[in-house]
Amino acid sequence: MYYNSIIETIGDTPLVKLGKIAEGIKGTILVKVEYFNPGNSVKDRMAIKMVEDAEKAGLLKPGGTIIEGTSGNTGMGLALAACAKGYRCIFTMADKQSQEKIDILRAVGAEVHVCPTNVAPEDPRSYYSVARKLNEDIPNSFYPNQYDNMSNSAAHYETTGPEIWKQTEHKITHFAAGVGTGGTICGTSKYLKEQNANIVSVGIDTYGSVFKKYKETGEFDENEIYPYLTEGIGEDILPKNVDFSMIDTFVKVTDKDAAIMTRRLAREEGLFVGWSCGSAVYGALEYARENLKEEDTMVIILPDHGTRYLAKVYNDEWMRAHGFLEERSFATARHIVSRKNGSGKLVTIDKNCKVADAISTITKEGISQIPITDGEQIVGSLSDSKILAKLIESPDIKNQSIDTFMDKPFTFVAMDNTVDVLSSLINKDNPALMVRDDENQIHIITQADLLTAMTS
């Protein structure tokens, strides 16, 4: 028996029982190892589905160009489809993605445009916007848009869900997967819940992403959005493929916990997997410890292969530099906030205040940076150096409203981010950081706070 092309080998990936890592947890914990797909990731499934559906709809014609924004894995799946079917590929990627992902895509003939991570989705420099612009400019091109293309979810409804149902002999009680575009978890969950409505679907999110809070409150909170390192999980948008009715609960996982678990999967289970696989397993096991019974069976999706992350989570120096290895301990934002608890309530000023009032507040409180609010929302920021420069230019601005001169809000970060990560986020364009504690109170972290944490 042989296959006519590599894309015919997609699917039918194995289920493997976790051993050491799941010790002490009730029930049976299984992982579906998606790196057995030819492109080494779960994204092969939806990539070929999007291409073939586009062909049927007449959106993708012979000699056409596939253009997509990707974290790497979808691009690989699309590139394999393009190789088999004779299309050109252009991909846009955020600059936080690993160099290995970029190199792999170029190795299979794709053109790759690297775009800045820390910009809004609607910014013309974002990898979403650049992909759309290329699609507009290049004739006979197709932009799959994996986030809103429902062929994404359909691929998992048609393949991943039925495979899991059959492989577990209909015994699955819990399903867990990372949530990025939403296609994997929602398409799979839809099929599984149609077979057994009592199956619980657990979405794994990351700090800096909007999903968990949106599920719990219905609020899209931009203050939840801030830079994080884990690739292929979480979002700062709400993709159409994320059907929250298909996800029963969310668990958030830190960059550090995800990275350490990724390495444990390789060393203790022989599963050489990617970073978001560590997120999925860590978050799923956190849920399982409190909720699974002996008779339960949980399946966790492991999305991709470890070769994409050799320079990051599998590199000891990189791990140490980010405070992810235990031999180098760093204080966290949580520690900084706990030390500052006696310093009083966060000082802010309203955007309609006069410049003179802002100067008075900054001087009185002895602070260098201050958040600017509009009601309950933080809408901007101000530093003493900025207002001093403006006063030197035009002394008569003292009676003008402060919103004329304010900068963008300070970046929000996670409570468990370490000092070294926090310090990398502070620069001339972002002179301070914000953090929301477990009681939803907001605190500011300055360079002075970081210096204190590193020297005390």
Secondary structure, DSSP 8 states (H G I E B T S, - for coil): ---SSGGGG-----EEE--GGGTT-SSEEEEEEGGGSTTSBTHHHHHHHHHHHHHHTTSS-TT-EEEEE-SSHHHHHHHHHHHHHT-EEEEEEETTS-HHHHHHHHHTT-EEEEE-SSS-TTSTTSHHHHHHHHHHHSTTEE---TTT-THHHHHIIIIIHHHHHHHTTT---EEEEE-SSSHHHHHHHHHHHHH-TT-EEEEEEETT-SHHHHHHHS---GGG------SSS--SS--TT--GGG--EEEEE-HHHHHHHHHHHHHHH---B-HHHHHHHHHHHHHHHHH--TT-EEEEEE-BBGGGGTTTTT-HHHHHHTT-STTS---BHHHHHHHTGGG-S---EETTSBHHHHHHHHHHHT-SEEEEEETTEEEEEEEHHHHHHHHHH-GGGGGSBGGGT-B---EEE-TT-BHHHHHHH-BTTB-EEEEE-TTS-EEEEEHHHHHHHHH-
